[in-house]
Amino acid sequence: MASNTVTAKKTSGFDSLPIAVQMLIGIAVLILIAVVGFAVFFAVDLLLLDFDPIGKLVSFIFS
């Protein structure tokens, strides 16, 4: 009779870390994602709204 169990391959050692370390790594990754997101947002905001390259290009073409 065939067994329905599948043995999983060990792909990373993250699961073997203590739960507190996993939690700290998870929080650090979430903070990193937020920081990168805000940095990209403010870079795009600064570029598109403050320097207004599209408006300058349109006014240059149609003036």
N, CA, C and O atoms as a printed pandas DataFrame, in Angstrom:
     atom_number atom_name residue_name chain_id  residue_number  x_coord  y_coord  z_coord
0              1         N          MET        A               1    0.839   -1.162    0.000
1              2        CA          MET        A               1    0.000    0.000    0.000
2              3         C          MET        A               1    0.899    1.245    0.000
3              4         O          MET        A               1    1.880    1.313    0.741
4              5         N          ALA        A               2    0.549    2.230   -0.843
5              6        CA          ALA        A               2    1.355    3.443   -0.948
6              7         C          ALA        A               2    1.017    4.409    0.179
7              8         O          ALA        A               2   -0.133    4.536    0.600
8              9         N          SER        A               3    2.037    5.068    0.642
9             10        CA          SER        A               3    1.848    6.046    1.707
10            11         C          SER        A               3    1.569    7.420    1.100
11            12         O          SER        A               3    2.115    7.759    0.051
12            13         N          ASN        A               4    0.733    8.196    1.748
13            14        CA          ASN        A               4    0.383    9.524    1.253
14            15         C          ASN        A               4    1.255   10.622    1.855
15            16         O          ASN        A               4    0.965   11.805    1.677
16            17         N          THR        A               5    2.299   10.254    2.552
17            18        CA          THR        A               5    3.165   11.263    3.150
18            19         C          THR        A               5    4.278   11.630    2.182
19            20         O          THR        A               5    4.790   10.785    1.448
20            21         N          VAL        A               6    4.636   12.887    2.194
21            22        CA          VAL        A               6    5.702   13.389    1.344
22            23         C          VAL        A               6    6.750   14.005    2.259
23            24         O          VAL        A               6    6.428   14.800    3.142
24            25         N          THR        A               7    7.981   13.641    2.045
25            26        CA          THR        A               7    9.043   14.228    2.852
26            27         C          THR        A               7    9.461   15.553    2.235
27            28         O          THR        A               7    9.744   15.630    1.040
28            29         N          ALA        A               8    9.498   16.578    3.044
29            30        CA          ALA        A               8    9.856   17.911    2.566
30            31         C          ALA        A               8   11.369   18.067    2.560
31            32         O          ALA        A               8   12.071   17.569    3.439
32            33         N          LYS        A               9   11.845   18.767    1.551
33            34        CA          LYS        A               9   13.270   19.059    1.480
34            35         C          LYS        A               9   13.576   20.237    2.383
35            36         O          LYS        A               9   12.773   21.160    2.520
36            37         N          LYS        A              10   14.715   20.194    2.980
37            38        CA          LYS        A              10   15.154   21.293    3.841
38            39         C          LYS        A              10   15.746   22.369    2.935
39            40         O          LYS        A              10   16.859   22.216    2.431
40            41         N          THR        A              11   15.003   23.459    2.728
41            42        CA          THR        A              11   15.468   24.493    1.800
42            43         C          THR        A              11   16.147   25.652    2.508
43            44         O          THR        A              11   17.014   26.304    1.925
44            45         N          SER        A              12   15.775   25.923    3.751
45            46        CA          SER        A              12   16.429   27.014    4.473
46            47         C          SER        A              12   16.471   26.683    5.954
47            48         O          SER        A              12   15.732   25.827    6.439
48            49         N          GLY        A              13   17.336   27.367    6.649
49            50        CA          GLY        A              13   17.442   27.148    8.073
50            51         C          GLY        A              13   16.601   28.125    8.883
51            52         O          GLY        A              13   16.736   28.202   10.104
52            53         N          PHE        A              14   15.731   28.874    8.204
53            54        CA          PHE        A              14   14.934   29.886    8.900
54            55         C          PHE        A              14   13.996   29.255    9.917
55            56         O          PHE        A              14   13.801   29.810   10.999
56            57         N          ASP        A              15   13.416   28.118    9.597
57            58        CA          ASP        A              15   12.475   27.468   10.508
58            59         C          ASP        A              15   13.152   26.938   11.765
59            60         O          ASP        A              15   12.502   26.743   12.792
60            61         N          SER        A              16   14.437   26.711   11.683
61            62        CA          SER        A              16   15.137   26.191   12.853
62            63         C          SER        A              16   15.553   27.290   13.827
63            64         O          SER        A              16   16.006   27.001   14.934
64            65         N          LEU        A              17   15.401   28.545   13.420
65            66        CA          LEU        A              17   15.732   29.656   14.318
66            67         C          LEU        A              17   14.685   29.772   15.420
67            68         O          LEU        A              17   13.544   29.351   15.229
68            69         N          PRO        A              18   15.044   30.324   16.546
69            70        CA          PRO        A              18   14.054   30.541   17.607
70            71         C          PRO        A              18   12.958   31.507   17.137
71            72         O          PRO        A              18   13.196   32.364   16.287
72            73         N          ILE        A              19   11.769   31.357   17.697
73            74        CA          ILE        A              19   10.625   32.146   17.248
74            75         C          ILE        A              19   10.852   33.635   17.471
75            76         O          ILE        A              19   10.368   34.454   16.689
76            77         N          ALA        A              20   11.581   34.002   18.525
77            78        CA          ALA        A              20   11.852   35.422   18.774
78            79         C          ALA        A              20   12.733   36.012   17.676
79            80         O          ALA        A              20   12.525   37.152   17.260
80            81         N          VAL        A              21   13.712   35.247   17.205
81            82        CA          VAL        A              21   14.586   35.707   16.124
82            83         C          VAL        A              21   13.795   35.825   14.823
83            84         O          VAL        A              21   13.976   36.778   14.065
84            85         N          GLN        A              22   12.922   34.858   14.569
85            86        CA          GLN        A              22   12.068   34.929   13.384
86            87         C          GLN        A              22   11.185   36.170   13.434
87            88         O          GLN        A              22   10.996   36.844   12.421
88            89         N          MET        A              23   10.647   36.469   14.609
89            90        CA          MET        A              23    9.787   37.637   14.777
90            91         C          MET        A              23   10.574   38.918   14.529
91            92         O          MET        A              23   10.085   39.819   13.848
92            93         N          LEU        A              24   11.776   39.010   15.068
93            94        CA          LEU        A              24   12.590   40.204   14.867
94            95         C          LEU        A              24   12.986   40.381   13.402
95            96         O          LEU        A              24   12.996   41.501   12.891
96            97         N          ILE        A              25   13.309   39.290   12.735
97            98        CA          ILE        A              25   13.642   39.366   11.307
98            99         C          ILE        A              25   12.415   39.815   10.515
99           100         O          ILE        A              25   12.529   40.633    9.603
100          101         N          GLY        A              26   11.249   39.283   10.860
101          102        CA          GLY        A              26   10.019   39.679   10.173
102          103         C          GLY        A              26    9.707   41.146   10.361
103          104         O          GLY        A              26    9.334   41.825    9.404
104          105         N          ILE        A              27    9.852   41.648   11.580
105          106        CA          ILE        A              27    9.600   43.067   11.841
106          107         C          ILE        A              27   10.612   43.933   11.104
107          108         O          ILE        A              27   10.257   44.971   10.545
108          109         N          ALA        A              28   11.883   43.506   11.103
109          110        CA          ALA        A              28   12.915   44.260   10.394
110          111         C          ALA        A              28   12.629   44.320    8.894
111          112         O          ALA        A              28   12.837   45.356    8.263
112          113         N          VAL        A              29   12.157   43.220    8.327
113          114        CA          VAL        A              29   11.836   43.201    6.896
114          115         C          VAL        A              29   10.650   44.113    6.606
115          116         O          VAL        A              29   10.654   44.828    5.603
116          117         N          LEU        A              30    9.634   44.101    7.469
117          118        CA          LEU        A              30    8.491   44.988    7.266
118          119         C          LEU        A              30    8.903   46.454    7.358
119          120         O          LEU        A              30    8.430   47.281    6.578
120          121         N          ILE        A              31    9.775   46.779    8.298
121          122        CA          ILE        A              31   10.268   48.157    8.416
122          123         C          ILE        A              31   11.074   48.531    7.180
123          124         O          ILE        A              31   10.950   49.645    6.671
124          125         N          LEU        A              32   11.900   47.607    6.696
125          126        CA          LEU        A              32   12.687   47.868    5.490
126          127         C          LEU        A              32   11.785   48.107    4.280
127          128         O          LEU        A              32   12.047   49.006    3.482
128          129         N          ILE        A              33   10.735   47.317    4.140
129          130        CA          ILE        A              33    9.790   47.509    3.037
130          131         C          ILE        A              33    9.126   48.872    3.131
131          132         O          ILE        A              33    8.975   49.561    2.123
132          133         N          ALA        A              34    8.726   49.269    4.345
133          134        CA          ALA        A              34    8.094   50.576    4.535
134          135         C          ALA        A              34    9.055   51.706    4.208
135          136         O          ALA        A              34    8.665   52.679    3.562
136          137         N          VAL        A              35   10.313   51.594    4.645
137          138        CA          VAL        A              35   11.302   52.641    4.386
138          139         C          VAL        A              35   11.567   52.772    2.887
139          140         O          VAL        A              35   11.626   53.882    2.358
140          141         N          VAL        A              36   11.723   51.650    2.214
141          142        CA          VAL        A              36   11.966   51.692    0.766
142          143         C          VAL        A              36   10.748   52.261    0.049
143          144         O          VAL        A              36   10.892   53.045   -0.889
144          145         N          GLY        A              37    9.556   51.873    0.480
145          146        CA          GLY        A              37    8.334   52.403   -0.134
146          147         C          GLY        A              37    8.214   53.898    0.025
147          148         O          GLY        A              37    7.904   54.600   -0.938
148          149         N          PHE        A              38    8.454   54.402    1.229
149          150        CA          PHE        A              38    8.388   55.847    1.436
150          151         C          PHE        A              38    9.486   56.566    0.666
151          152         O          PHE        A              38    9.254   57.657    0.145
152          153         N          ALA        A              39   10.672   55.981    0.582
153          154        CA          ALA        A              39   11.764   56.607   -0.169
154          155         C          ALA        A              39   11.413   56.715   -1.649
155          156         O          ALA        A              39   11.655   57.749   -2.271
156          157         N          VAL        A              40   10.849   55.661   -2.210
157          158        CA          VAL        A              40   10.437   55.700   -3.621
158          159         C          VAL        A              40    9.319   56.710   -3.813
159          160         O          VAL        A              40    9.323   57.465   -4.786
160          161         N          PHE        A              41    8.362   56.730   -2.891
161          162        CA          PHE        A              41    7.255   57.680   -2.996
162          163         C          PHE        A              41    7.760   59.118   -2.969
163          164         O          PHE        A              41    7.363   59.929   -3.806
164          165         N          PHE        A              42    8.634   59.440   -2.012
165          166        CA          PHE        A              42    9.116   60.809   -1.915
166          167         C          PHE        A              42   10.035   61.170   -3.070
167          168         O          PHE        A              42   10.063   62.329   -3.485
168          169         N          ALA        A              43   10.788   60.212   -3.601
169          170        CA          ALA        A              43   11.629   60.479   -4.769
170          171         C          ALA        A              43   10.759   60.801   -5.979
171          172         O          ALA        A              43   11.044   61.748   -6.713
172          173         N          VAL        A              44    9.707   60.025   -6.191
173          174        CA          VAL        A              44    8.795   60.286   -7.313
174          175         C          VAL        A              44    8.057   61.592   -7.081
175          176         O          VAL        A              44    7.874   62.374   -8.014
176          177         N          ASP        A              45    7.633   61.837   -5.852
177          178        CA          ASP        A              45    6.951   63.078   -5.520
178          179         C          ASP        A              45    7.847   64.278   -5.789
179          180         O          ASP        A              45    7.405   65.262   -6.382
180          181         N          LEU        A              46    9.092   64.205   -5.360
181          182        CA          LEU        A              46   10.030   65.296   -5.577
182          183         C          LEU        A              46   10.294   65.497   -7.058
183          184         O          LEU        A              46   10.324   66.631   -7.537
184          185         N          LEU        A              47   10.484   64.422   -7.775
185          186        CA          LEU        A              47   10.805   64.516   -9.196
186          187         C          LEU        A              47    9.629   65.042  -10.009
187          188         O          LEU        A              47    9.788   65.964  -10.809
188          189         N          LEU        A              48    8.453   64.460   -9.807
189          190        CA          LEU        A              48    7.326   64.799  -10.676
190          191         C          LEU        A              48    6.596   66.068  -10.260
191          192         O          LEU        A              48    6.100   66.800  -11.116
192          193         N          LEU        A              49    6.521   66.342   -8.959
193          194        CA          LEU        A              49    5.751   67.501   -8.535
194          195         C          LEU        A              49    6.606   68.744   -8.325
195          196         O          LEU        A              49    6.187   69.841   -8.695
196          197         N          ASP        A              50    7.773   68.604   -7.752
197          198        CA          ASP        A              50    8.589   69.781   -7.473
198          199         C          ASP        A              50    9.366   70.241   -8.702
199          200         O          ASP        A              50    9.401   71.437   -8.994
200          201         N          PHE        A              51    9.983   69.322   -9.419
201          202        CA          PHE        A              51   10.737   69.710  -10.609
202          203         C          PHE        A              51    9.841   69.803  -11.839
203          204         O          PHE        A              51   10.173   70.524  -12.780
204          205         N          ASP        A              52    8.727   69.100  -11.854
205          206        CA          ASP        A              52    7.702   69.139  -12.908
206          207         C          ASP        A              52    8.293   68.994  -14.311
207          208         O          ASP        A              52    8.145   69.896  -15.136
208          209         N          PRO        A              53    8.960   67.869  -14.592
209          210        CA          PRO        A              53    9.562   67.721  -15.922
210          211         C          PRO        A              53    8.517   67.574  -17.031
211          212         O          PRO        A              53    8.752   68.005  -18.160
212          213         N          ILE        A              54    7.372   66.973  -16.723
213          214        CA          ILE        A              54    6.341   66.789  -17.757
214          215         C          ILE        A              54    5.722   68.137  -18.123
215          216         O          ILE        A              54    5.507   68.428  -19.300
216          217         N          GLY        A              55    5.438   68.957  -17.107
217          218        CA          GLY        A              55    4.877   70.279  -17.385
218          219         C          GLY        A              55    5.840   71.160  -18.152
219          220         O          GLY        A              55    5.427   71.896  -19.048
220          221         N          LYS        A              56    7.123   71.095  -17.813
221          222        CA          LYS        A              56    8.122   71.883  -18.535
222          223         C          LYS        A              56    8.244   71.408  -19.975
223          224         O          LYS        A              56    8.403   72.220  -20.886
224          225         N          LEU        A              57    8.171   70.088  -20.187
225          226        CA          LEU        A              57    8.247   69.540  -21.549
226          227         C          LEU        A              57    7.046   69.963  -22.372
227          228         O          LEU        A              57    7.193   70.343  -23.534
228          229         N          VAL        A              58    5.852   69.901  -21.781
229          230        CA          VAL        A              58    4.633   70.298  -22.508
230          231         C          VAL        A              58    4.666   71.784  -22.809
231          232         O          VAL        A              58    4.321   72.197  -23.917
232          233         N          SER        A              59    5.074   72.594  -21.845
233          234        CA          SER        A              59    5.122   74.046  -22.100
234          235         C          SER        A              59    6.205   74.395  -23.125
235          236         O          SER        A              59    6.063   75.365  -23.869
236          237         N          PHE        A              60    7.293   73.603  -23.167
237          238        CA          PHE        A              60    8.336   73.840  -24.164
238          239         C          PHE        A              60    7.850   73.485  -25.558
239          240         O          PHE        A              60    8.163   74.175  -26.528
240          241         N          ILE        A              61    7.068   72.386  -25.656
241          242        CA          ILE        A              61    6.581   71.953  -26.977
242          243         C          ILE        A              61    5.521   72.924  -27.506
243          244         O          ILE        A              61    5.548   73.285  -28.683
244          245         N          PHE        A              62    4.606   73.342  -26.661
245          246        CA          PHE        A              62    3.471   74.140  -27.113
246          247         C          PHE        A              62    3.677   75.649  -26.947
247          248         O          PHE        A              62    2.728   76.414  -27.118
248          249         N          SER        A              63    4.871   76.084  -26.623
249          250        CA          SER        A              63    5.070   77.547  -26.499
250          251         C          SER        A              63    5.868   78.086  -27.666
251          252         O          SER        A              63    6.131   79.286  -27.732
